[in-house]
Amino acid sequence: MLKIFLTIFILSTTIFANSLQKESNVEILAKNVTTKENITTAEQNVVAVSLSFYITAQKMIYDKQKQTLEFFDDVTIVRHSGESSFSEYLFMDLNEEIKNAKPVVLIDQKSKMWFSSEQIHSKNEKNNFESTTFSSCDCDDPDWSVLFSSGDFDSKDQWVNMYNATLYIKDVPVLYTPYFGFSTNRTRRSGFLPPTIGFSSGEGLLYAQPYYYAPATNYDFEYIPQIRTNRGYGNTLKYRLVDSQYSRLYMDAGIFYENNSYYKEQNLVNDKHYGWSVQYDRTKLFSKEDHQDGFQFYAVDMNDIDYSNVQHDDNLGNYNDRYLNSYLRYFYNAKDYFGGLEATYYEDVSLDNNDNTLQNIPTIKLHKYTDTLFLDNLTYSTTLEFQRETRSKGIGANRFSATLPLIYTQNFFDNYLDLSFGTYLDYTHYEYVDNTSNFKDPSYAVATNFIELGTNLIKPYEDFIHSMQISTRYEKPDIMTQTGDLYPLRTSRTELSPFAITTPKEQIGLYFNQSIANNDLATLLDHTVSQNFVYDSQSGNYQKGDLEHSLILYYGDSSLQNRFYYDHDLEKIVQSTTVLQYKANDLYTRFYYNYNKDKTTLKTQEDLIFEIGYSFNKYYSASFRQEYDLTYNTNKKREYAFHINEKCWALNLKYINSIVATNAITRDSRRQNIIYVELQLKELLSFAQQFTKE
């Protein structure tokens, strides 16, 4: 009997589905189906499927003559465009694709938005709402929501219009507007970007509104006008291009005009600030198969450092370096060879000109990787380099250099003892340029002979593995050639000091390293000590060089490390760096301390950076960062931050006290306090406000 019933049920629903599908491209399945004249009624577990939607309900009425469908009770609609909705009643006109539902909850899966409406009237991709609540939070108790009397949502254009809209935080109304429209589209397209709004006690109100123009998929423009009511106004233009899957181009240029009152009050050097930059990166320019190559070009210029300070999207409270480096680089890396080309231009924007600054234009380097020579244990490599150091005023030089290491290695006593010896051949030749003092071009060649003994021991224990490396090395240079005016070996003329030759010294080096790792080979401890003894030809004795000591302790994601250099003559530590990083559950902290002592003046410089942060849960976190100059008792930067990142909203609060470089005549930097507030109601709006006090 059950088989007969199922056969009749399947046959009846299939005949009805096939009939409706031929007429409207909609297939209907249900448990009970009855037909009277032009009216077909389907009840219990009704399913309607088409190329654009999937509908379930408890009851459906189909009017064959009018080509309409009505769904009742627990109606669920899932559209292929990413929308889903829930209602108690749905009306569809198959001829004009008009739908009417009430009451209904519409959910857009792409943007995670939902609309709860008394009634929705839809045609194609357009949805018209009446008495609607909108949010992207949880439906039961949303953190924020917008209630509006009428509106519409175009799922194709992804645009929402709201009329008579009121923003609620929980149940409290906080803002009313007669109209509000916004896009839910997060794809790349042309249009206005969110503005930057800020306030400074000295500069007044800041407003910058970028316009983004994307005419093609591989390039775009961004134009950013800005105004600072007490200071001035400016414009910036940016251009981005992706000309291949291996390369990208970025360009920007801008200018800012100071108000005359601000220019005089701040005693600035310039009443307008302008600058530009170009950056291009590319890999696989000429290389093929297993070879690699890369090209980098970066050029930047500005008339003073204040151009960087007035950029609307600069990092909050950053100290802006007044030194600019522009460069061009290319390298080609093959299995056995490496070649590189580099040109670098240095500029100090605080100077009137950089005529006396040496520029490296260009540097060419060729390197032959290590290979065997005659014997398997005899290896060599070769490095050739040409560097042109030039400037507008003053002497320059073309430097040619070559390095050729020859090294023989051998193991003894079942690999417990490693022996290596050989020589490093170094040759340097200078051609002086703009040589008004008639200096003779110098040449210098030295062979540094060495011998090294060492051992590498590893011993596993039950819970850890201990490894140890011990070695000693002896080096003795042999000067082969030394001609011309070579500083400081053959002349003391300071004009040649930029082209000084450093002569290697006879020395003995001792090296010790040990490490401890767990059975998973994760390092727990790394300890290194090295000491050099340098031969002094005047006294005929070996003098102790700086003792270098390094210790790193690891514990999970936490670590403590210290590196220091100890001067035996001064009997003091001359340099020390300590870094502590601790992370446990939701707490993290970083402590950085640096100490330097000048061996000549004995002056010290101490810097401290401290950072701590805590996540209260996955949504709330707070952090503090302090950058301090202990030598001059100066707070470089202090930052407090609090972050909330809920599912449907986010809040960022920052307070920053920092030093900012400036190009004023009477001072090198200024201090400013910044309060930064950013509120984001996800899928609705983002608001950022910056308050600055100098």
C-alpha positions as CSV (number, residue, x, y, z in Angstrom):
1,M,0.0,0.0,0.0
2,L,2.9,2.4,0.9
3,K,4.6,1.6,-2.4
4,I,1.3,2.4,-4.3
5,F,0.9,5.7,-2.4
6,L,4.5,6.8,-3.0
7,T,4.2,5.9,-6.7
8,I,1.0,8.0,-7.0
9,F,2.6,10.9,-5.1
10,I,5.8,10.9,-7.2
11,L,3.8,10.6,-10.4
12,S,1.4,13.4,-9.6
13,T,4.1,15.8,-8.4
14,T,6.3,15.0,-11.4
15,I,3.5,15.5,-13.9
16,F,2.7,18.9,-12.2
17,A,6.3,19.9,-12.0
18,N,6.9,19.1,-15.7
19,S,3.8,20.9,-16.7
20,L,4.8,24.1,-14.7
21,Q,8.4,23.9,-15.8
22,K,7.4,24.0,-19.5
23,E,5.3,27.0,-18.9
24,S,7.4,29.1,-16.5
25,N,10.8,27.3,-16.0
26,V,9.7,26.7,-12.4
27,E,9.7,23.2,-11.0
28,I,7.4,22.4,-8.1
29,L,7.4,19.4,-5.7
30,A,4.9,18.8,-2.9
31,K,3.4,16.0,-0.8
32,N,-0.2,16.7,-1.8
33,V,-1.2,18.3,-5.1
34,T,-4.8,19.0,-6.3
35,T,-6.0,20.8,-9.4
36,K,-9.4,22.5,-10.1
37,E,-9.8,24.2,-13.5
38,N,-6.8,26.7,-13.7
39,I,-6.0,26.6,-10.0
40,T,-3.4,24.1,-8.6
41,T,-2.9,23.8,-4.9
42,A,0.2,22.1,-3.4
43,E,0.5,21.4,0.3
44,Q,3.0,20.0,2.8
45,N,6.7,20.3,2.1
46,V,6.3,22.5,-1.0
47,V,9.5,23.1,-2.9
48,A,9.8,25.5,-5.9
49,V,13.0,25.6,-7.9
50,S,14.0,27.8,-10.9
51,L,17.3,29.0,-12.4
52,S,17.3,32.0,-10.1
53,F,15.7,30.9,-6.8
54,Y,14.8,28.1,-4.4
55,I,11.6,28.4,-2.3
56,T,10.1,26.2,0.4
57,A,6.7,26.6,2.1
58,Q,3.8,24.6,3.6
59,K,1.3,25.7,1.0
60,M,1.3,27.0,-2.6
61,I,-1.5,28.2,-5.0
62,Y,-0.7,28.3,-8.7
63,D,-3.0,30.2,-11.1
64,K,-2.2,28.9,-14.6
65,Q,-4.2,31.5,-16.4
66,K,-2.6,34.5,-14.5
67,Q,0.8,32.9,-14.2
68,T,1.0,33.7,-10.5
69,L,2.3,31.8,-7.4
70,E,1.3,32.3,-3.8
71,F,3.2,30.7,-0.9
72,F,1.9,30.4,2.7
73,D,3.4,29.6,6.1
74,D,7.2,29.3,6.8
75,V,8.2,30.6,3.4
76,T,12.0,30.5,2.8
77,I,13.5,32.0,-0.4
78,V,17.1,31.5,-1.4
79,R,18.3,33.3,-4.5
80,H,21.4,32.4,-6.5
81,S,22.6,36.0,-6.2
82,G,23.2,35.4,-2.5
83,E,20.0,36.6,-0.9
84,S,17.8,34.6,1.4
85,S,14.6,35.7,3.1
86,F,12.0,34.3,5.5
87,S,8.3,35.3,5.5
88,E,4.7,34.0,6.1
89,Y,3.4,35.0,2.7
90,L,4.9,35.4,-0.7
91,F,3.3,36.4,-4.0
92,M,5.0,36.0,-7.4
93,D,4.0,37.0,-10.9
94,L,5.9,34.8,-13.3
95,N,5.3,37.0,-16.3
96,E,6.8,40.1,-14.8
97,E,8.9,38.6,-12.0
98,I,7.1,40.7,-9.4
99,K,7.2,39.4,-5.8
100,N,5.4,40.6,-2.8
101,A,6.1,39.3,0.7
102,K,4.9,40.1,4.3
103,P,6.2,40.1,6.9
104,V,9.7,39.2,5.8
105,V,13.3,39.0,6.8
106,L,15.7,39.5,3.9
107,I,19.4,38.5,4.3
108,D,22.1,39.3,1.8
109,Q,24.9,36.7,2.2
110,K,27.5,38.8,0.4
111,S,27.3,41.8,2.7
112,K,25.9,40.0,5.8
113,M,23.1,42.6,6.0
114,W,19.5,41.8,7.0
115,F,16.2,43.7,6.6
116,S,13.2,42.9,8.7
117,S,10.2,44.5,7.0
118,E,6.5,44.5,7.3
119,Q,6.3,44.2,3.5
120,I,8.7,43.9,0.6
121,H,7.7,44.4,-3.0
122,S,10.3,43.1,-5.5
123,K,10.8,43.2,-9.2
124,N,13.9,41.6,-10.7
125,E,16.9,42.8,-8.6
126,K,15.0,45.7,-7.0
127,N,13.6,45.3,-3.4
128,N,11.2,48.0,-2.0
129,F,10.7,48.0,1.7
130,E,8.1,49.4,4.1
131,S,8.5,49.9,7.8
132,T,11.9,48.2,7.9
133,T,14.7,47.5,10.4
134,F,18.2,47.2,9.0
135,S,21.4,45.9,10.6
136,S,24.4,43.6,10.2
137,C,24.4,42.5,13.8
138,D,22.6,39.5,15.4
139,C,18.9,39.6,14.6
140,D,17.7,38.9,18.2
141,D,19.3,41.8,20.0
142,P,21.3,44.0,17.5
143,D,24.0,46.3,18.9
144,W,23.0,48.8,16.3
145,S,20.1,49.1,13.9
146,V,18.5,51.6,11.5
147,L,14.7,51.9,11.4
148,F,13.3,53.6,8.2
149,S,9.7,54.1,6.9
150,S,10.5,53.2,3.3
151,G,13.5,52.3,1.1
152,D,14.9,50.0,-1.5
153,F,17.8,47.7,-2.1
154,D,19.2,46.9,-5.5
155,S,21.0,43.6,-5.2
156,K,22.6,44.0,-8.6
157,D,24.1,47.5,-8.1
158,Q,24.4,46.7,-4.3
159,W,23.0,50.1,-3.2
160,V,20.6,50.8,-0.4
161,N,18.3,53.9,-0.1
162,M,16.6,54.7,3.2
163,Y,14.0,57.4,3.9
164,N,13.1,58.8,7.3
165,A,15.9,56.7,8.9
166,T,16.8,56.6,12.6
167,L,20.0,55.1,13.9
168,Y,19.6,53.1,17.2
169,I,22.4,52.0,19.5
170,K,20.6,49.1,21.2
171,D,17.2,50.7,22.0
172,V,18.4,54.3,22.1
173,P,17.9,56.5,19.1
174,V,21.0,58.6,18.4
175,L,20.7,60.0,14.9
176,Y,17.9,60.9,12.5
177,T,18.1,61.7,8.8
178,P,15.4,62.2,6.2
179,Y,17.6,60.3,3.6
180,F,20.6,58.0,3.8
181,G,22.1,56.0,0.9
182,F,25.1,53.7,0.8
183,S,26.8,51.0,-1.2
184,T,27.2,47.4,0.0
185,N,29.6,46.7,-2.8
186,R,33.2,46.0,-1.6
187,T,34.7,45.4,-5.0
188,R,37.1,47.7,-6.7
189,R,35.3,50.5,-8.5
190,S,35.4,54.3,-9.1
191,G,33.9,56.7,-6.6
192,F,34.5,58.8,-3.5
193,L,36.4,57.1,-0.7
194,P,35.6,57.7,3.0
195,P,36.9,61.2,4.0
196,T,39.6,61.9,6.6
197,I,38.3,64.4,9.2
198,G,40.5,65.8,12.0
199,F,41.1,68.7,14.2
200,S,44.3,70.3,15.4
201,S,44.6,73.2,17.9
202,G,47.2,74.8,15.6
203,E,46.1,73.7,12.1
204,G,42.3,73.8,12.7
205,L,39.8,71.5,11.0
206,L,41.2,68.9,8.6
207,Y,39.1,67.6,5.8
208,A,40.4,65.4,3.0
209,Q,38.1,63.6,0.5
210,P,39.8,61.1,-1.9
211,Y,38.2,60.4,-5.2
212,Y,39.1,57.0,-6.6
213,Y,39.0,56.4,-10.4
214,A,39.4,52.9,-11.8
215,P,38.9,52.9,-15.6
216,A,40.5,49.5,-16.1
217,T,41.4,46.4,-14.1
218,N,45.1,47.0,-14.1
219,Y,45.4,50.7,-13.2
220,D,43.7,53.4,-11.2
221,F,44.0,57.0,-10.0
222,E,43.4,58.7,-6.7
223,Y,42.9,62.4,-6.3
224,I,43.0,63.8,-2.8
225,P,42.2,67.5,-2.1
226,Q,42.6,68.6,1.5
227,I,42.0,71.7,3.6
228,R,43.4,72.6,7.0
229,T,41.3,75.7,8.0
230,N,44.1,77.5,10.0
231,R,47.0,76.2,8.0
232,G,46.3,76.0,4.3
233,Y,45.2,73.6,1.5
234,G,46.7,71.1,-0.8
235,N,46.2,68.5,-3.5
236,T,47.7,65.0,-4.1
237,L,47.5,62.7,-7.1
238,K,48.3,59.0,-7.0
239,Y,48.6,56.5,-9.8
240,R,48.9,52.7,-9.6
241,L,49.5,50.3,-12.5
242,V,50.0,46.5,-12.6
243,D,51.5,46.0,-16.1
244,S,52.1,42.2,-15.5
245,Q,51.7,39.5,-12.9
246,Y,55.3,40.2,-11.9
247,S,55.4,43.9,-11.6
248,R,53.7,47.0,-10.3
249,L,54.1,50.8,-10.6
250,Y,53.2,53.5,-8.0
251,M,53.4,57.3,-8.5
252,D,52.3,60.2,-6.4
253,A,52.8,64.0,-6.5
254,G,51.4,66.8,-4.4
255,I,51.6,70.4,-3.2
256,F,50.5,72.2,-0.1
257,Y,50.0,76.0,0.3
258,E,50.5,77.6,3.7
259,N,48.3,80.4,4.9
260,N,50.4,83.5,5.3
261,S,49.5,83.9,9.0
262,Y,50.5,80.3,9.8
263,Y,53.7,80.6,7.8
264,K,54.8,83.6,9.7
265,E,53.6,82.4,13.1
266,Q,55.4,79.1,12.8
267,N,58.5,80.7,11.3
268,L,58.6,78.2,8.4
269,V,61.3,78.2,5.8
270,N,58.8,77.7,2.9
271,D,55.2,78.9,2.3
272,K,54.5,75.9,0.1
273,H,55.6,72.3,0.3
274,Y,55.7,70.0,-2.7
275,G,57.1,66.5,-3.5
276,W,56.7,63.4,-5.6
277,S,57.7,59.8,-5.6
278,V,57.9,56.9,-8.2
279,Q,58.3,53.3,-7.3
280,Y,58.5,50.3,-9.8
281,D,59.1,46.7,-8.9
282,R,59.4,43.8,-11.2
283,T,60.6,40.2,-11.2
284,K,61.2,37.8,-14.1
285,L,62.3,40.7,-16.4
286,F,64.7,38.6,-18.4
287,S,65.1,35.4,-16.4
288,K,63.7,32.0,-17.5
289,E,63.4,28.6,-16.0
290,D,65.3,28.2,-12.7
291,H,67.0,31.6,-13.0
292,Q,65.9,34.7,-11.0
293,D,66.1,38.4,-11.7
294,G,64.5,41.5,-10.2
295,F,64.3,45.2,-10.9
296,Q,63.6,47.9,-8.4
297,F,63.3,51.7,-9.0
298,Y,62.4,54.2,-6.3
299,A,62.8,58.0,-6.6
300,V,61.6,60.6,-4.1
301,D,62.0,64.3,-3.7
302,M,60.4,67.1,-1.7
303,N,61.4,70.7,-1.0
304,D,61.3,70.2,2.8
305,I,60.2,67.8,5.5
306,D,56.9,69.5,6.1
307,Y,55.6,68.1,2.8
308,S,55.6,64.7,4.6
309,N,53.9,66.2,7.6
310,V,50.9,67.5,5.7
311,Q,50.0,64.2,4.0
312,H,46.5,63.3,5.1
313,D,47.1,59.6,5.4
314,D,50.5,59.6,7.2
315,N,51.0,57.3,10.2
316,L,49.9,59.0,13.4
317,G,52.7,60.5,15.4
318,N,55.6,59.1,13.3
319,Y,58.9,60.9,13.4
320,N,59.7,61.8,9.8
321,D,63.2,61.3,8.7
322,R,64.7,64.2,6.7
323,Y,67.0,62.0,4.7
324,L,65.8,60.7,1.4
325,N,67.3,57.8,-0.6
326,S,66.5,57.2,-4.2
327,Y,67.7,54.1,-5.9
328,L,67.7,51.8,-9.0
329,R,68.6,48.1,-8.5
330,Y,68.7,45.1,-10.8
331,F,70.0,41.6,-10.1
332,Y,70.3,38.4,-12.0
333,N,70.8,35.2,-10.1
334,A,71.7,31.9,-11.9
335,K,72.9,28.6,-10.5
336,D,76.6,29.5,-10.5
337,Y,76.6,33.3,-10.9
338,F,75.1,36.5,-9.5
339,G,75.1,39.9,-11.0
340,G,73.9,43.2,-9.6
341,L,73.6,46.8,-10.6
342,E,72.7,49.6,-8.2
343,A,72.6,53.4,-8.3
344,T,71.8,55.4,-5.1
345,Y,71.2,59.1,-4.6
346,Y,71.2,60.5,-1.1
347,E,69.5,63.8,-0.2
348,D,69.2,65.8,3.1
349,V,66.1,68.0,2.6
350,S,67.2,70.2,5.4
351,L,70.2,71.5,3.4
352,D,70.0,74.1,0.6
353,N,71.8,71.7,-1.7
354,N,73.6,68.3,-1.7
355,D,76.5,69.3,-3.8
356,N,79.0,67.9,-1.3
357,T,77.2,64.6,-0.7
358,L,78.8,61.5,-2.3
359,Q,76.5,59.6,-4.6
360,N,77.0,55.9,-5.6
361,I,76.1,56.0,-9.3
362,P,76.5,53.2,-10.2
363,T,77.7,50.1,-8.3
364,I,78.2,47.0,-10.4
365,K,78.8,43.6,-8.8
366,L,79.6,40.2,-10.3
367,H,79.9,37.1,-8.2
368,K,80.9,33.5,-8.9
369,Y,79.4,31.1,-6.3
370,T,81.6,28.7,-4.5
371,D,82.9,25.8,-6.6
372,T,85.7,23.2,-6.4
373,L,89.1,23.7,-7.9
374,F,91.1,20.6,-8.9
375,L,90.2,18.8,-5.6
376,D,86.9,18.2,-4.0
377,N,88.1,19.8,-0.8
378,L,89.5,22.9,-2.4
379,T,87.0,25.6,-3.1
380,Y,87.0,29.1,-4.5
381,S,84.6,31.9,-5.3
382,T,85.1,35.3,-7.0
383,T,83.7,38.8,-6.6
384,L,84.3,41.7,-8.9
385,E,82.9,45.1,-8.1
386,F,83.0,48.6,-9.7
387,Q,81.7,51.6,-7.8
388,R,81.5,55.2,-9.0
389,E,81.4,57.7,-6.1
390,T,80.7,61.2,-7.4
391,R,79.4,64.6,-6.3
392,S,78.9,68.1,-7.7
393,K,81.6,69.7,-5.6
394,G,84.7,68.0,-4.3
395,I,86.8,65.0,-5.3
396,G,85.2,61.7,-6.4
397,A,86.5,58.3,-7.3
398,N,86.0,55.2,-9.4
399,R,86.7,52.1,-7.3
400,F,87.6,48.7,-8.8
401,S,87.8,45.7,-6.4
402,A,88.2,42.0,-6.7
403,T,88.1,39.3,-4.0
404,L,89.2,35.7,-4.5
405,P,89.0,33.2,-1.5
406,L,90.8,29.9,-1.8
407,I,89.8,27.5,1.0
408,Y,90.8,23.8,1.7
409,T,88.8,21.8,4.2
410,Q,89.4,18.4,5.7
411,N,87.9,16.3,8.5
412,F,89.8,14.1,11.0
413,F,89.1,11.6,13.8
414,D,85.8,10.4,12.4
415,N,84.6,14.0,11.7
416,Y,85.3,15.2,15.3
417,L,87.8,17.7,14.1
418,D,87.3,20.1,11.2
419,L,90.4,21.8,9.6
420,S,90.3,24.5,7.0
421,F,93.0,26.8,5.7
422,G,93.5,29.1,2.8
423,T,93.7,32.8,1.7
424,Y,91.6,35.7,0.8
425,L,93.0,37.7,-2.1
426,D,91.7,41.3,-2.1
427,Y,92.6,44.0,-4.7
428,T,91.4,47.6,-4.8
429,H,92.2,50.4,-7.3
430,Y,91.0,54.0,-7.2
431,E,90.8,56.5,-10.1
432,Y,90.2,59.9,-8.6
433,V,87.8,62.2,-10.4
434,D,87.8,66.1,-10.3
435,N,91.3,65.7,-8.9
436,T,92.3,69.4,-8.6
437,S,95.0,68.4,-6.0
438,N,96.6,66.0,-8.4
439,F,96.4,63.0,-6.1
440,K,98.0,59.9,-7.6
441,D,95.6,57.0,-8.3
442,P,96.3,54.3,-5.7
443,S,96.3,50.5,-5.8
444,Y,96.2,48.1,-2.9
445,A,96.4,44.3,-2.7
446,V,96.5,42.1,0.3
447,A,96.4,38.3,0.9
448,T,94.9,37.3,4.2
449,N,96.0,33.8,5.1
450,F,94.1,31.8,7.7
451,I,93.9,28.5,9.4
452,E,90.9,27.3,11.4
453,L,90.3,24.3,13.7
454,G,86.9,23.4,15.1
455,T,84.5,20.7,16.3
456,N,80.8,20.3,16.1
457,L,79.3,18.0,18.8
458,I,75.7,16.9,19.2
459,K,74.3,14.7,22.1
460,P,70.7,13.7,22.5
461,Y,69.2,13.3,26.0
462,E,65.8,12.0,27.1
463,D,64.1,15.3,27.0
464,F,66.3,17.6,24.9
465,I,69.2,17.7,22.4
466,H,72.4,19.6,23.2
467,S,74.8,20.8,20.4
468,M,78.1,22.6,20.7
469,Q,80.5,24.3,18.3
470,I,84.0,25.3,19.3
471,S,86.5,26.8,16.9
472,T,89.7,28.9,16.8
473,R,91.0,30.9,13.8
474,Y,94.3,32.5,13.0
475,E,94.6,35.3,10.4
476,K,97.6,37.1,9.1
477,P,97.5,39.6,6.3
478,D,100.3,40.0,3.8
479,I,100.3,43.4,1.9
480,M,101.3,42.7,-1.7
481,T,100.8,46.1,-3.4
482,Q,100.4,49.6,-2.0
483,T,100.9,52.5,-4.4
484,G,99.7,56.1,-4.9
485,D,97.9,58.4,-2.5
486,L,96.1,55.9,-0.4
487,Y,94.3,57.1,2.8
488,P,95.3,56.5,5.5
489,L,98.2,54.2,4.6
490,R,100.2,56.6,2.4
491,T,98.7,60.0,3.0
492,S,96.9,61.8,5.8
493,R,95.1,64.3,3.6
494,T,91.5,64.3,4.9
495,E,90.0,65.0,1.4
496,L,90.6,61.3,0.7
497,S,89.0,60.1,3.9
498,P,85.7,59.0,2.1
499,F,87.9,56.5,0.1
500,A,89.8,55.1,3.1
501,I,91.3,51.6,2.9
502,T,90.9,49.4,6.0
503,T,93.8,47.1,6.4
504,P,93.1,43.7,7.9
505,K,95.1,42.9,11.0
506,E,96.8,39.8,12.3
507,Q,94.5,38.2,14.9
508,I,93.4,35.1,16.7
509,G,89.7,34.4,17.1
510,L,88.0,32.1,19.6
511,Y,84.4,31.1,19.1
512,F,82.0,29.1,21.2
513,N,78.3,28.3,20.6
514,Q,75.9,26.0,22.3
515,S,72.2,25.4,21.8
516,I,69.5,23.3,23.5
517,A,66.5,22.1,21.6
518,N,63.6,19.9,22.6
519,N,62.7,16.6,20.9
520,D,60.7,18.5,18.3
521,L,63.9,20.4,17.4
522,A,62.4,23.7,18.7
523,T,65.3,25.8,20.1
524,L,65.2,26.5,23.9
525,L,68.5,28.2,24.3
526,D,71.2,29.7,22.1
527,H,74.4,30.9,23.6
528,T,77.4,32.4,21.8
529,V,80.7,33.9,23.0
530,S,83.5,35.1,20.7
531,Q,86.8,36.9,21.4
532,N,89.4,38.3,19.1
533,F,93.1,39.0,20.0
534,V,94.6,41.6,17.6
535,Y,98.3,41.8,17.1
536,D,99.8,45.3,17.8
537,S,103.0,45.7,15.7
538,Q,104.2,48.6,17.9
539,S,104.1,46.7,21.2
540,G,104.7,43.3,19.7
541,N,101.8,41.9,21.7
542,Y,98.3,40.7,21.1
543,Q,95.6,43.1,22.4
544,K,92.2,41.9,23.4
545,G,89.4,43.0,21.1
546,D,85.8,43.4,22.3
547,L,84.3,40.4,23.8
548,E,81.0,39.6,22.1
549,H,78.4,37.7,24.1
550,S,74.9,36.6,23.0
551,L,72.2,34.7,24.9
552,I,68.7,33.9,23.8
553,L,66.2,31.9,25.9
554,Y,62.9,30.7,24.3
555,Y,59.8,29.6,26.1
556,G,56.9,28.9,23.7
557,D,56.1,32.2,22.0
558,S,58.2,34.2,24.6
559,S,61.9,34.9,24.4
560,L,64.6,36.8,26.3
561,Q,67.7,37.9,24.4
562,N,70.8,40.0,25.1
563,R,73.8,40.9,23.1
564,F,76.7,42.9,24.5
565,Y,80.2,44.0,23.7
566,Y,82.8,44.3,26.4
567,D,85.9,46.5,26.1
568,H,88.8,45.1,28.1
569,D,90.8,48.4,28.1
570,L,87.9,50.4,29.5
571,E,86.7,47.5,31.5
572,K,83.2,48.4,30.5
573,I,80.4,47.3,28.3
574,V,80.4,49.6,25.3
575,Q,77.2,48.3,23.6
576,S,74.3,46.2,24.8
577,T,70.9,45.3,23.4
578,T,68.2,43.5,25.4
579,V,64.9,42.4,24.1
580,L,62.2,40.7,26.1
581,Q,59.1,39.3,24.4
582,Y,56.5,37.7,26.5
583,K,53.2,36.2,25.4
584,A,50.8,34.1,27.5
585,N,47.2,33.6,26.5
586,D,45.8,37.1,25.9
587,L,48.8,39.1,27.3
588,Y,51.8,40.2,25.3
589,T,54.6,42.5,26.1
590,R,57.9,43.6,24.4
591,F,60.8,45.4,26.1
592,Y,63.7,46.8,24.1
593,Y,66.7,48.4,25.7
594,N,69.8,49.7,23.8
595,Y,73.0,51.1,25.3
596,N,76.0,52.6,23.5
597,K,79.2,54.1,24.8
598,D,81.5,56.1,22.5
599,K,85.0,54.8,23.1
600,T,86.6,58.2,22.3
601,T,84.3,60.6,24.1
602,L,82.9,58.1,26.6
603,K,79.4,59.6,26.1
604,T,76.6,57.2,26.4
605,Q,73.3,56.9,24.5
606,E,70.4,54.9,26.0
607,D,67.0,54.2,24.4
608,L,64.1,52.3,25.7
609,I,61.0,50.9,24.0
610,F,58.2,49.3,26.0
611,E,55.0,47.8,24.7
612,I,52.3,45.9,26.4
613,G,48.9,44.7,25.2
614,Y,46.0,42.6,26.5
615,S,43.0,41.0,24.8
616,F,40.1,40.9,27.2
617,N,38.3,38.5,24.8
618,K,38.3,38.0,21.0
619,Y,36.6,41.4,20.6
620,Y,38.3,43.8,23.1
621,S,42.0,44.7,23.4
622,A,44.1,47.4,24.9
623,S,47.8,48.4,24.4
624,F,50.5,50.8,25.5
625,R,53.7,51.8,23.8
626,Q,56.5,54.0,25.0
627,E,59.6,55.1,23.1
628,Y,62.0,57.0,25.4
629,D,65.5,58.5,25.1
630,L,67.0,57.9,28.5
631,T,70.1,59.9,27.7
632,Y,68.3,63.2,27.2
633,N,65.3,62.3,29.3
634,T,63.0,62.7,26.3
635,N,59.8,61.0,25.5
636,K,60.0,60.3,21.8
637,K,56.6,58.7,21.6
638,R,53.8,57.5,23.9
639,E,50.8,55.7,22.6
640,Y,47.6,54.4,24.4
641,A,45.2,52.3,22.3
642,F,41.9,50.6,22.9
643,H,40.3,48.4,20.2
644,I,36.9,46.8,19.9
645,N,36.1,44.6,17.0
646,E,32.7,43.1,17.3
647,K,31.0,41.1,14.5
648,C,29.0,44.1,13.2
649,W,30.9,47.2,14.6
650,A,34.4,48.3,15.6
651,L,35.9,51.1,17.7
652,N,39.5,52.3,17.7
653,L,40.7,54.8,20.3
654,K,44.3,56.2,20.4
655,Y,46.1,58.8,22.3
656,I,49.6,59.7,21.0
657,N,52.2,62.1,22.3
658,S,55.2,62.3,19.9
659,I,57.9,64.3,18.3
660,V,57.5,65.4,14.6
661,A,60.3,66.8,12.5
662,T,59.7,70.2,11.0
663,N,61.6,72.7,8.8
664,A,61.1,75.7,10.9
665,I,64.0,78.2,11.1
666,T,64.2,78.2,14.9
667,R,63.7,74.5,15.7
668,D,64.3,71.0,14.4
669,S,61.2,69.3,15.7
670,R,57.9,70.0,17.5
671,R,55.8,67.9,19.9
672,Q,52.2,67.1,19.3
673,N,49.3,65.4,21.1
674,I,46.9,63.4,19.0
675,I,43.5,61.9,19.9
676,Y,42.2,59.5,17.3
677,V,38.7,58.0,17.2
678,E,37.4,55.6,14.6
679,L,33.9,54.1,14.7
680,Q,32.8,51.6,12.2
681,L,29.2,50.3,11.8
682,K,30.0,47.4,9.5
683,E,28.3,47.6,6.1
684,L,26.8,51.0,7.0
685,L,29.4,53.6,7.7
686,S,32.9,54.4,9.0
687,F,33.7,57.6,10.9
688,A,37.2,58.7,11.9
689,Q,38.1,61.9,13.9
690,Q,41.6,63.1,14.7
691,F,42.3,65.9,17.3
692,T,45.8,67.3,17.3
693,K,47.3,69.8,19.8
694,E,50.9,71.1,19.4
